[in-house]
Amino acid sequence: MDLDLFQFDYEQTWAVFFMNPDKTIYGRYGSESSFGNSGTNNSLVGFKKALEGALEIHAGYPGNKDSLAGKTGAPAAWKTPELLPFLQGKPPSKAPYAGKGTGCIHCHAAGGGMVKSLQQTGKPVPAKLQNPYPVPQAVGLTLDPNEKATVSSVAPGSAAEKAGFKAGDRISTLHGQPIVSIADVQWVLHNAPDSGTLAAAVDRKGTAVDVSLALAAGWRAAKAN
């Protein structure tokens, strides 16, 4: 697996990339349930709407290519899971997959292996790897799993409320990136600064509204997948 290209929450069981054949990423789909509840951020209806959103982006390609640059992450410290120092000599091995749950490195191992490899080689572990892929609730947003990145509720006193988000807002762009799913929001939050401001554009009952989401120091600690 190319860790430069396929960057997502490796703790997930299932994840989808919407991509152009030239490997430009249009969006992602697939999110863990949030804040320890038994609900899910995934649904077939929501997946269909995310697909439709990806097709809309594809229809505008390559004219919109510049807006998609942020959907591909920075080069990984190790290009493939097999190169992670922590996984060297440990099962699962490099042997071909035999259909019995062994013989390949699982995505879960790749995520933890990155953190352990940095620690093993004496390199600092970035905050975003300590608390990866924050769910939108970390900033006060609950999104409807049956819609395309649409706000169902805003937590009182949260960063989202202070920014001016309202229930019913559909997030069109966040930090300049077109948004088609909850996973896209998580991707932006994952790569957001430890403190700073993210610009967002929302569709509010057919009207385009700009909001600015201020992230206070320590905001990642609220992440609880």
ZALUMTOR-605813 format. One record per residue (C-alpha): residue number from 1; z, x, y. Coordinates in steps of 0.25 Angstrom, whole numbers. Last residue first. Layout:
N
resi_c3_c1_c2
NUM_Z_X_Y
...
This chain:
225
resi_c3_c1_c2
225_73_-54_32
224_84_-52_42
223_79_-45_55
222_90_-47_66
221_92_-32_65
220_78_-30_71
219_82_-35_85
218_91_-22_87
217_86_-19_101
216_81_-32_107
215_67_-37_104
214_61_-45_116
213_50_-55_112
212_41_-58_123
211_34_-71_124
210_19_-75_128
209_15_-90_127
208_1_-95_123
207_1_-110_123
206_-4_-119_112
205_10_-124_108
204_16_-111_110
203_7_-100_105
202_15_-87_106
201_12_-73_111
200_22_-62_109
199_26_-49_116
198_37_-41_109
197_48_-34_117
196_56_-22_114
195_67_-17_104
194_66_-11_91
193_51_-12_93
192_42_-22_85
191_36_-17_72
190_43_-26_63
189_43_-37_73
188_28_-37_74
187_27_-37_59
186_37_-49_58
185_29_-57_67
184_17_-55_59
183_25_-59_46
182_28_-72_53
181_13_-74_54
180_0_-74_61
179_4_-66_74
178_-6_-58_83
177_-1_-45_87
176_2_-42_102
175_17_-40_100
174_17_-54_94
173_5_-63_95
172_3_-78_92
171_17_-82_89
170_17_-97_87
169_28_-103_96
168_33_-116_89
167_48_-113_92
166_48_-105_105
165_48_-90_108
164_53_-87_122
163_57_-72_121
162_72_-76_122
161_70_-85_110
160_63_-74_102
159_74_-64_105
158_84_-74_100
157_94_-82_108
156_91_-95_100
155_82_-92_88
154_68_-97_89
153_62_-107_80
152_49_-111_72
151_40_-100_79
150_26_-99_74
149_20_-86_67
148_9_-94_60
147_16_-106_54
146_22_-110_41
145_32_-99_41
144_38_-104_55
143_43_-93_63
142_58_-91_66
141_59_-82_79
140_73_-76_84
139_69_-61_84
138_74_-58_70
137_69_-72_66
136_55_-66_67
135_58_-58_54
134_59_-44_56
133_49_-35_48
132_58_-23_45
131_72_-20_48
130_75_-6_44
129_60_-3_44
128_59_-8_59
127_71_0_63
126_64_13_59
125_69_21_47
124_71_35_52
123_65_46_44
122_74_55_35
121_64_55_23
120_72_47_14
119_75_37_26
118_61_35_29
117_58_34_14
116_69_23_12
115_63_15_23
114_49_16_18
113_53_13_4
112_60_1_8
111_47_-5_12
110_39_1_1
109_48_-4_-10
108_47_-18_-5
107_32_-17_-6
106_33_-13_-20
105_29_0_-25
104_20_-1_-38
103_22_2_-53
102_32_-9_-56
101_33_-24_-54
100_27_-27_-68
99_12_-28_-64
98_9_-14_-67
97_6_-9_-53
96_0_5_-54
95_9_17_-54
94_15_22_-40
93_29_19_-44
92_39_8_-42
91_47_16_-44
90_52_28_-37
89_46_42_-36
88_43_42_-22
87_47_28_-16
86_57_34_-5
85_46_44_-1
84_36_32_2
83_22_37_-2
82_20_27_-12
81_23_16_-2
80_10_20_5
79_7_26_19
78_21_32_22
77_26_32_36
76_18_20_39
75_7_19_50
74_11_10_61
73_9_-5_58
72_-4_-14_58
71_-2_-27_65
70_-1_-20_78
69_-16_-17_78
68_-19_-32_77
67_-21_-35_92
66_-31_-24_93
65_-39_-30_82
64_-41_-43_90
63_-56_-42_92
62_-58_-37_77
61_-54_-48_73
60_-53_-61_80
59_-56_-70_67
58_-46_-61_60
57_-35_-65_69
56_-38_-79_66
55_-39_-76_52
54_-25_-70_52
53_-20_-83_59
52_-26_-91_48
51_-19_-82_38
50_-6_-84_45
49_-8_-99_45
48_-10_-99_30
47_2_-90_28
46_11_-100_36
45_6_-111_27
44_8_-103_14
43_22_-100_19
42_30_-88_23
41_43_-85_32
40_52_-90_21
39_65_-98_20
38_77_-94_12
37_84_-87_24
36_88_-73_25
35_84_-71_39
34_69_-73_36
33_61_-75_24
32_51_-63_22
31_38_-64_29
30_23_-64_24
29_11_-63_32
28_4_-52_40
27_-6_-51_51
26_-20_-47_55
25_-20_-33_50
24_-31_-24_52
23_-35_-18_38
22_-50_-17_41
21_-51_-29_31
20_-43_-37_41
19_-29_-40_37
18_-19_-52_35
17_-8_-45_27
16_1_-53_18
15_15_-51_13
14_23_-54_0
13_36_-49_-6
12_41_-45_7
11_51_-33_8
10_39_-24_13
9_39_-31_26
8_25_-27_31
7_16_-15_33
6_3_-15_25
5_-6_-5_33
4_1_8_35
3_9_5_22
2_-4_5_14
1_0_0_0
